[in-house]
Amino acid sequence: MYFDTHAHYDDAAFDPDRDTLLSSLPEAGVTLVIDPGCDVLSSEKAVALADRYPHVYAAVGIHPEELGGMREEDLERIEALCAHDKCVAVGEIGLDYYWDDTHKEEQKALFIAQLEFARRHDKPVIIHDREAHGDCLDIVRRYSDIRGVFHCYSGSKEMAQELLRRGWYLGFDGPITYKNARKAIEVLEICPLDRLLIETDSPYLSPIPRRGKRNDSRNLRYVVEKIAEVRGLSCEEVAKTAMENGRRLFNI
């Protein structure tokens, strides 16, 4: 049984078959899913999907790429959504200097604001960190009482070791199956099994052999197979441990 801790089923890529796909996931062995929002609209959609499907839960947040389209009242709306019964985290939040390295201070302010209401609501966080490793680490160091996951972890082994010492979890998805995944594999090799989460980032980051096609939670098995291969474990043990980790972090 698989727990996809990061899948964007609110995305327009799923408009043609969203209900059919989500309804079929438990039969395919995917018994839990978290849909993280990236702005107010997608967060509202994630909460609506969580209301509709028993196996789906929501996270709510404003992604750093959405900074330019924010309205003054958006943070208030996101914080209000935190109170929903099936909202289990604040996310997807963080920093992204790949797409925009000209508004770093504004990104940091948005990140910190959302960490503050994660603290107020006692929620874990789902962090997006792309080419902003130093600043992300510096900010989370200030919040020793907050825990969560660095989604699709792409930092160094040394940064991973510090995050792990501080009680954070690391998310692994399709890129660990790619030929150029050397750094991600090094991190996977040192990540304690009780801090490992599996995810798809659907509809993105499809694993080999599905790369280039729309991703969905049924492809978690390829991620699990790669983790099992690297760590010398059975697929069943990896899936079971990741399920337990996800339930513990997100209090499900």
FENSULJO-V322526 format. One record per pair of residues at least 24 apart in sequence whose C-alpha atoms are under 7 Angstrom apart, sorted by sequence separation. I is the first residue (numbers start at 1). J is the second residue. D is the distance in whole Angstrom. If there is no record, write none. Layout:
BEGIN
i,j,d
I,J,D
I,J,D
END
This chain:
BEGIN
i,j,d
31,55,6
32,56,6
33,57,6
34,58,5
35,59,6
36,60,6
37,61,5
38,62,5
39,63,6
124,148,5
125,149,6
126,150,6
127,151,6
34,59,7
37,62,7
38,63,5
126,151,6
170,195,6
171,196,6
172,197,6
173,198,6
7,33,7
9,35,6
169,195,5
170,196,5
171,197,5
172,198,5
173,199,5
174,200,6
2,29,6
3,30,6
6,33,7
7,34,6
8,35,5
39,66,7
119,146,7
160,187,7
169,196,6
170,197,6
171,198,6
172,199,6
173,200,5
1,29,5
2,30,5
3,31,6
4,32,6
5,33,6
6,34,5
7,35,5
8,36,6
58,86,6
59,87,5
90,118,6
169,197,7
171,199,6
1,30,6
2,31,6
3,32,5
4,33,5
5,34,5
6,35,6
7,36,7
57,86,5
58,87,5
59,88,6
60,89,7
61,90,6
63,92,6
64,93,6
157,186,7
1,31,6
2,32,7
3,33,6
4,34,6
6,36,6
57,87,6
58,88,6
59,89,5
60,90,5
61,91,4
62,92,6
63,93,5
64,94,6
154,184,7
157,187,5
175,205,7
177,207,6
178,208,7
57,88,7
59,90,5
60,91,5
61,92,5
62,93,6
63,94,7
64,95,6
65,96,7
174,205,5
177,208,6
10,42,6
59,91,5
60,92,7
61,93,6
64,96,6
98,130,6
174,206,5
175,207,6
90,123,6
93,126,6
94,127,5
95,128,6
96,129,6
97,130,6
98,131,6
174,207,4
40,74,6
89,123,5
90,124,6
91,125,6
92,126,5
93,127,5
94,128,5
95,129,5
96,130,5
97,131,5
10,45,6
88,123,7
89,124,5
90,125,5
91,126,5
92,127,6
93,128,6
94,129,6
95,130,7
96,131,6
97,132,6
10,46,6
50,86,6
89,125,5
90,126,6
91,127,6
92,128,6
96,132,6
40,77,7
89,126,7
95,132,6
40,78,6
79,117,7
47,87,7
95,136,7
189,230,7
189,231,7
64,107,6
198,242,6
197,242,5
177,223,7
196,242,6
194,241,7
197,245,7
174,223,6
177,226,6
196,245,7
197,246,6
173,223,6
195,245,7
194,245,6
37,91,6
38,92,6
36,91,6
37,92,6
36,92,6
148,249,7
124,250,7
89,250,7
88,250,6
30,217,7
30,218,7
13,203,7
28,218,7
5,198,6
6,199,5
7,200,6
8,201,6
4,198,6
5,199,5
6,200,6
7,201,5
8,202,5
4,199,5
6,201,5
7,202,5
8,203,7
4,200,7
4,217,6
2,239,6
1,239,6
3,243,5
2,243,6
5,246,7
END
